[in-house]
Amino acid sequence: MSRLVAVGRRVAAPVQVLRRPLGRIAAFGILPAVSLLSNLVVLPILSARFGEAGWSSVLLGQSIGAAVSVVCALAWPIEGPHLASVATPVQRFAMYRTSLRQRGLAVALATPVMVAVCLLADPPMPLVCSLSAVAIALNALSPSWYFVGASQPSRSLVAEGGPRLAVNLLAIGLVALFPLWTYPAVLIAGMAATLVIAAVSVRRDLRSSGVHHGTGEAPPRPMGGRAQVFAIVARGADAGYSYLTGPLVVFVAPAAYPLYAAVDRLAQSLVNVMSTVAQGLTAWIGEGRGDRRRRVLGAVALAVVIAVTALGVLFLAAPLLLRYLFAGTVTSGPLVAFLAAAITTGAFLTRSLSLILLVPQGMAPVAYRIMLAAACVGLPLVGVGATVWGSLGALVVVATLPWATVAVQLVVGLRCGSSGTTASAD
């Protein structure tokens, strides 16, 4: 009997260890799941009613807006969660106000340029494209980094999940019955609601701490309070590689765009859902103090296992998803399915490693340098691949480069820890 008990304890031990990080992943996973379900409903209706002209205008605008949102979010999504996890409630409140002010100014300055780029791309529906870009660019103001750092998935769900669910349900009716421009318009309204609810939640967080005044210690800021120019440049280049490859393909090889855009949209949607893994693991790492290094290594191992597993699942599911999402206007074979799976899992893993391996070890500048180098190599190669080999050439580049980046991140990040140079934020 005692032997059975001992065996049972050995089996239960790994499960007990994984319970907390998996619980964090599941808690932060509800919000992106809502967005994925919306795409599974809205995109087929949009494609069936408005055809290629409709969905290509929406996707083009969303690609441009997504690039702008990454740049205008500055360094807060990368460094903010880790900084918030080690800050006091008063410092977190000050950090949130500072970040919102900085990001709001960036969005305001970038919007005219973004709309001009949309119009220069000459989409079939210019108004729809421009509004779609604005709607996605406003994601730069998302409070999710704050809630991840504070390990508060329930408040994130209320602030972002509630408005997003309401907007997505409303969008189904709008796309089915009204002009297409109403779809991005309601997305804009949803982000406005999120910001109002987040402001209330952040203030409530401060009041519940029982401390209403500062201690004289300045709140931590990205890049140690230094100018974020390098971070902005690196994230801007990464955004260009991640989101502007679609517009680039439009310019250099218009005939290759529909297939490329469809695969890119599928990958981006799935990466947004899989990003909950990084959010959950980041929150779990932030909850640790003396065992932070062990948590970093455990988080990396778990992320790699999830990525490899997802690669096989998506290889089988990608053709069905593409056919469904785009109402049969896109067909794909085994090669396209494999590339879609590789693009999705590679992008997920390289973004995750910045958050769970490099930044917690005080290597944010290294993460930015890797981003910048990958973007400088990747964006020109996508243009060459699309020009010479069409959509498949561009997809091969986008599928290969993230996995090469992952290899660099793992070598640099693991070597840092093993050499004893890990920076502690405890």
Salt bridges, closest charged atoms under 4 A:
GLU160 OE1 - ARG164 NH2 3.75
ASP205 OD2 - ARG92 NH2 3.93
ASP205 OD1 - ARG155 NH1 3.81
GLU287 OE2 - ARG20 NH2 3.01
GLU287 OE2 - ARG24 NH1 3.77
ASP291 OD2 - ARG294 NH2 2.79
ASP291 OD2 - ARG295 NE 3.12
ASP426 OD1 - ARG292 NE 2.91
